[in-house]
Structures are given as structure tokens and as C-alpha cells.
Amino acid sequence: MMQYQRGFVAAGFSSLVVLAALIGWPDQARAAQGDRFLSRVRQLTFEGRRAGEGYFSPDGTKLIFQTERYPDNPFFQIYTFDLVTGHSRLISPGVGRTTCAYFRPGTNEVLFASTHLDPQAGDEQRREYEKRKNSSARRAPWDYDEDFDIFSCDQRGRHMRRLTDIFGYDAEGAYSPDGKLVVFCSLRDAYPLDRLGDKERRLWEEQPSYFAELYIMNADGSNQRRLTNWPGYDGGPFFTADGERIIWRHFEESGLIADIYTVKIDGTDGRRLTDFKSMSWSPFMHPSGRYAIFTSNKLGFQNFETFIVDAMGEKQPVRVTYTDGFDGLPVFSPDGKQLCWTTNRATMESRKGQLFIGDWDHQAALAALNATPPRGTPEPEPSFDETPKTSWPNSGPPKVKPGLEPAITSDDMYEHVVYLASDELEGRMTGTAGTRQAAKYIAARFREAGLEPLGDNGTYFQEFPFPAGIELIPDKNRLAVISSAGSATELLKVDKDYRPMSFTTNAMVSGDVACVGYGLLIPEEPGKPKYDSYEGLNVENKIVLAFDDVPANLDTDERIRWMHYSSPRYKAKQALKHGAIGFLQVTGPNTPGAGSLFPLARSDSDAGIVAASISTAVAQRLLDGTGMKLDELQSMLDDGKIPDHFSGLRLTTRIELTTHLARKEGKCRNVVGLLPPIGEGRIADEYVLIGAHYDHIGRGEGGGSRASAGEEGQIHNGADDNASGVSTVLELAAFSAETRKKAEGIGQQRGLIFACWSGEEIGVIGSTYFARHAPCPLGQIAAYVNFDMVGRLRNGRLILQGVGSSPGWPKLIEKVNIRQPLALVIQKDPYLPTDTHEFYPAGIPVVSFFTDVHDEFNRPADDADTLNYAGMEHVARFSRHLVTELAGNPDRLSHTSVKRATPDRGAMGGRRIFTGTIPDFAAGDVGGMKISGVQGESPAQKAGLIGGDVIVEFAGHKIGGLEDYAVVLRVLKPDQPVEIVVRRDDKELHMTITPTLRK
């Protein structure tokens, strides 16, 4: 995982993963979320704005569900989803609203409710889009559209037949187990409205669902008859598995409290199953007939969870889900071994749910129900292990087995990792003998697999230059302060009084010194004036003196705006632009770290101006003769305004400054191989790029090490980061090569380029070089699939990053995840701190595989024996299906241009403020920054934050994710308390946190 993203190095701004260390870092794996009686929980649907109400086919091989994914229609449409192939198919006409679909047992038919016959359906769609533009518009939970009717068709959407044609809402239908009957909900008896009395008319206007009742009809729509006759809504009905009863939800007259009931199909023997005094709804009976599952907001009006209750309603219901987000509309598979439900836990955004599925533990559910007290008594605290049961792949090192095979196996992956993460390769730092050995190993595996060389001069190696370090040459650096009379010269000591900046040019300059305050040039923005430190000053042929950072007394909003222009390099460039010949910067008395000299970066390019960092004592020496003290000068600028008399400040000293840094250039190599395209045609002129970086951080001497006490200087073997990713690429290459050898008549196939990069840890240098010197036009690369740290699969959780780079990724991921299921976490941001960095801006859709951080990250403890090899094999098989789809699908993924959530921070300063929060990288889009924990004795712990909190506001700024949090964090002042707002258990908590300066 990259340590310094290219373009951020000059500012000292690390990648998001290293940024997490700035915020905090976990000392142990975070606690798993709890879903009782469920294991192998995973997301099923990914495509579209939302999806829900998934019902199984009688044989359990398909789902029928509603989703907002049809083009130019904001409303649900009905699709089927094959649980074997991952193929989805549109069933409904694509016009108007649809809802509540169901398979008809013993036939090829389905039913659903739709408004597509409404002549105004198209206008309704357009009006809905307009409503959604206004985020403050009130949204009704459901529209009981009077044009809803129930239709049946075959499973390809053909032979459409209307089953209900009475005016009024007819929907929420379900077939009986023998396929002969349909139970449904209707508001038909409220019409015509002019026959309603005044009280009923008011009820209709406020709560039309009050008039909803249950009806039964034959499967062909004949013999429609009413089943219920209660005041208040009756709906969401289903038959029990034996076909003898119906289970549904009934709302009392207020419309706020609902409970679960069952009744025989003739309307007799009614049973009430729940009495939560809350909204309990969406019931579904287990195929055993012994209990039902349902949804309730018993724990909070907006907090919907699922519960089970015995079929007689005699026992207190038992809670099932304990995970953040809406959990509802649960449905058992026909064999009772799986549960499918709708949840927004992946995003935490309302009205953005998707279908999830998990394996159901029937016996554990029965045992819990047997142990629960009678209905109406207080529910005891559950005594269960909150760590979910798991059958996800998880195994340590397999037995060493010599030789490799074309199939994807954990044995082969272990063999790759054992070599790449061995002490022999000494941590694979870019440009070292260890990387050369690793490159030879990778090339040998490519050759064995039969890949064509795609490197330089017919080899697998693509050589690239990289900055191998900056060395200060003391004897060649000189700073002399010359008195105003020119009679005395004071020589200063390098590394004590001054130090060249990493971006300095090697030269000697001499001249007068001009103070430019903070040296900032902030452009004007709407409602915000510009700020120009050079206004009224002539610095032509002078050496400028500037304060580090930005004025101390700016409010947080302005500090954020100004910090984007505050890096030393950016300030030096502004000085050069105004005619200066040299640049000096001082960390002033009012700035944390006062007087400290800027450290030399590991690499930086020449900015074209002689530049040095100086101590406060030297800065004060330069002010001698002005009558101004350094702290007074900084204080008069700290309100963000430049006093009129500032331009009259005249320094009477001259200096001579010589800087000299030795910038070393090294050579390293990418390893690149090719499986050529197959056939003739458009896609045979394209390629899929599959890559991973093989370098790591050596003994930590180049920075980025998280070595614990006693581990300093030891070899950082980087088994997960990123021998795991390289082993995945090698297995995919061998498998793909063998598959193409055996395949006959497979039609056109895109070429596959397999690349293992070096230089990632020092700024994605190898992959950047490839992108700029690619062996084919970048426009021919249809997608890039990256693997960076895939060796620690835990509870089946695989993070797919960069999915927002193409609207086609969710559909493809949805399909592949059926074939090789994993508990996927989708992260959309395509601006990633890894080797996708150069490809996404070039118009290439990217996706990066990641199994999350861990305590051994960037420590010597990241060894081969710590990885989950069964999990790695599972991830590789998942990616095999993905790559196969990318190679053969005639439809190329389109590229989405995503604006960065925050401005590019390459120009920001290098301040390191600390809170001790530990980001949860696997949380997805949760409407804030979720944390998995806090460091002990940190500001976050002292403030009262705990794992699971979602930070939604920080120092008065809304937080949408880690980047928002980081931007605000960097501009705060250490040791000054600010308010932080977190979401915890559907409540917002306001706390006070006091950030500190990281030591």
C-alpha cells in the first residue's frame, strides 16, 4: 500500500492509509457486527439506486425483486435474479411504478403490481425526477396509487395478463403454495370517494392506507373476495408454507402501531402474534411453520430491525439483526436455510437499501424461541456470541508442495508468498537487490505460464527511473548574514540554524531580504476576497522571508480554504513568480513547532529557486534594524489582514545563500506480460490490465514503518503488502493462459496484460511510468483491475474500491458475486492511494481489491504465515470471473468522471494533528466517517468516542468520509477544544475533543 502519493510528497501528505495512522490505528481487529442466527451474510444486489422485496422461486434458484435501475424511470421495476449465474432480467414493462412481485409455484409465471396502464405514468416519472432535485421536498413513505393493478406474465415478461381491473390500489400480492390462489391488498372499497362521510373523507386525505383490506382471488383473477374488515390498514399478506393460513400486518386506526396476525384462508381462527406497541410489519413464515420473521421499529422510530416470533404468538419475539442500518422485508428460502432481506447497512442512507442474503440457523432460532418468556414480559438481554458464525474461507499456510499448476490454488499462492516475503529479498525496497530478485521470480512465472514479454527489448522488464533519495552535502551549503554596513559577515550552521528545502535548486544567490509575511496568494472566491502577500511589495532580485502555515486566527472555514495554498513549495513558486531569487521560511513563534527546521523529504524535484528553512533566531537576526520583534510581526498578520504599514517594513540585512543537495536517481523495473487478443473485431483491439505492486519498504529506512519497540531496523517482509496481490496476479495469469490454450471457438476476447509494479510505496512511480510509456494506446485499455493487500480476508469481507469509476461495475460485480460469493464492501471513490492513480484520470475504469488493514501492516510482523490462504484463493477465483467477463463482454465499461470530494491537496502544508480515531475502512458510504475504535489515552478516548461511532460533524463542518475529516483535522490548532458530533445507535451525540500535535 502506497506510502506517499505522487504529487503529495512535497507537502508531506501521505496516502489515505498512512493518513489513518495520523488519525489513529487499530491495535486489534475490530469487533464483528452481530446478526443473530445468520452466517455468510453478503450483499446480493449492487446495481441501481436501491433494491428490495426479494422473493425466492419455489426451487430456490431465483429471486424476483423490485429495483430502481431501469433507464429514465425513477420508480421500482421488477427483475428476476438467477442465484446460479448472476444474470438479471427485466420482467415489468419499464413504465410507471411497480411493486410486490411473486413466483407462481408449478408454472413459469410471476405476478406483480404495476401502474403502466396509467396514461399519466410518463408524466409521473418526470415529476418524480423534479421532486428529487429538491432534497428538502417531503417524501411520502409509499404512494397508494389508484392505478396500481396486479398483472401476471411469464418469467421473460411475456404474455402479460391483467388480473385486477377494479378502480383503486391493488397490490401486495402473493400466490398460494399450490399456485391456485392469490392473496392481495386493495383500497377498492373506499371508492367512489364521494360516498365517504366527512370523518372518512378526512381519514382518506390524511391516511389513505386506513382503507386497505385483504382480498383473495383465483390465480386467473376470478372470484375476488374480501377477507378482512377491520378499521385500519391490512396488507403485506403471504400464505404459510402449508397453504392453510395467511400472515399479514394490521395497523391500528392511528396508522402508527402495527402488529402481526395470521388467519385461516376462510377468515377464521385469527391469531395475534405480536404486541410491541410499535410498527411491526413485513411478516414471513418459516417453511417449518413453527415461527415467523418480521420487521419492527420497537427500538426507535427510525431503527428497523428483524425479529422472529413463534407461530402461536405465545412467546416474546426474539431479535435477529443487530447491525446499523434499516433491516426489513425478510424472506426465507423454500428450504428454510437462507434468509434474504432488504437493508441499507452498506450505505446508511435512507431509501438506498439493497438485498442481502445469509445462511439461516433454524435450530438456533428454535432454541432461542423456546427459551424466551411469554409474550408481554420484558425481553431479556440475549446471551449469544456476537461474533458471527462463519463458513467463509479461512486457513493458514498449507503444506509446502513443490511445483506449480495452472489452476488457482492456495498451495501455489503460498509458494509465491513464501518466496516474495522471505528475508532473502530484504523487504523489496524499490531499486534494491531484493526487488531485482523478485522481478526475476515474477518474470519466470510469466514465462512458465506462456505469457508473451511486453517489456523492453523483448523482455518482461520495463525499466523506469525513480528518485532514490536526497542527500545534504554540508560542505557545499552556506548561509551568511551580512550586516547593513557590510563590515561583518556571520556564517550560520547548516542543520542547526538553517537547512535547504527538499525542492531547492543547487545554486548560490546573494541579495537583500524582503519579508512577505505568510507569502500567500489566495484567489478571490464568491463572497470571499483575495489575499495577496505581495501587494505593494517589490521583491525583484531579492530573497524573500515567509512564515510557515497560514494566519493563526482565521476561522476554520478560512483555514481550510487557505491551507490549499500553504505548502512551502507553493509559496516558493509564488516568490519565484514575483521575481525573487531566493526563498526562506520560518516556523514562527505563534505556530506549533516554532523554530523547527523542515526535514528533507525522501524525494522531491527542483522547484527552480534557492530555498531554505531557517530557525526563529535567524529570522529575528534578519529583522534586526527594523525595531520589530518576530512574534510581533507574526501577530499583526494573524488575523488574516495585511496592515497598511506592512509594505513599509524594510530589512537592512543582506544574505548569501548557497544550497546543494545530491538527488540520487535509481533504476527499477516493472514486470509485464501479455495474453494477446483473440479473433478479429472491436474488442480484439482492446485489453484488460491486471496488476499489483511487488515492492515494499525494506527495513523501514525510507519511512512508513510502523515497527513496534524492538522491531526497528528489522526486515519488513510485506507478505500482505503486497506479496498477496502479486500471488493473485500470478495465479490469474497462469489460469488465464491455460484456459485460452484449451478454448476453442470462444469468439472475440480482449487481450490480458499482467503487470507487477515497483515504486508504488514511494509514489506509484512504476505504474505511472507504464501509463506514460504504455506498449499500447491507453484508450485501448478497457479496464484496470488492481490487487493491493488481499491476504487478510476476514468473515468473507472483501473491499472493492474505485467502483464509482464506471456505472457498469455494480452490474458486473452483482453477477460475479453470485458465482463466487463474498461479503463485499463497495467503495465508490476512484481517487485511490495505489496503482490505479494514473489510470483513472486517463479515462480507464478501475477497481482495486483490498481486504482491509491490520495490526501487522508495515511492520516486520507482516510475514507469510499470517495470511489467510483459503481466503486468498477465494478472492482470486472471484477475480477470475470478473476478468473473464471483462475480457469477453462485447459491451465495454464506460468511464465516469468523478469530481474529487475535496480539492487536490498537493499544495497543502505538512502539519500533523492527532485525535486517535481509528477509521473503519470497510464501512462503505455511511454518511460520515465511521470509526472502528480509538487509541488508548488519545483525545478521542478522552472525548468519549467509541468504536462504531459515525463522525458526522467536526469543528462545525459536515463530514462525509475520511477525506473530509482529514481536511478539517489538518487545519485545527493543537490543544484547543472543538465540538465533534457522532451518530451512535440512531442518536446524535455532541462531544468536545481536544486534538494534539503528533510527536
WOZI-V404499 format. One record per helix or strand of 3 or more residues. SS is the DSSP state (H for helix, E for strand). FROM is the first residue (numbers start at 1). TO is the last residue. If there is no record, write none. Layout:
# WOZI-V404499
<<SS:FROM:TO> <SS:FROM:TO>>
This chain:
# WOZI-V404499
<<H:9:11> <H:16:23> <E:38:43> <E:51:56> <E:62:67> <E:77:82> <E:88:90> <E:98:103> <E:109:114> <H:121:133> <E:149:154> <E:170:175> <E:181:186> <H:188:190> <H:193:195> <H:198:206> <H:208:211> <E:213:218> <E:234:239> <E:245:251> <E:258:264> <E:279:285> <E:291:296> <E:305:310> <E:327:332> <E:338:343> <E:354:360> <H:362:371> <H:410:420> <H:423:425> <H:433:449> <H:456:458> <E:461:472> <H:474:476> <E:478:482> <E:489:491> <E:498:500> <E:507:515> <E:543:547> <H:556:563> <H:568:577> <E:582:586> <E:610:614> <H:616:623> <H:630:637> <H:644:648> <E:654:659> <E:661:675> <H:683:685> <E:687:693> <H:719:742> <E:751:757> <H:765:772> <H:778:780> <E:781:787> <E:797:801> <H:803:805> <H:809:819> <E:823:827> <H:837:840> <E:845:850> <H:864:866> <H:869:888> <H:905:907> <E:917:919> <E:929:934> <H:939:943> <E:950:954> <H:962:971> <E:977:984> <E:987:994>>
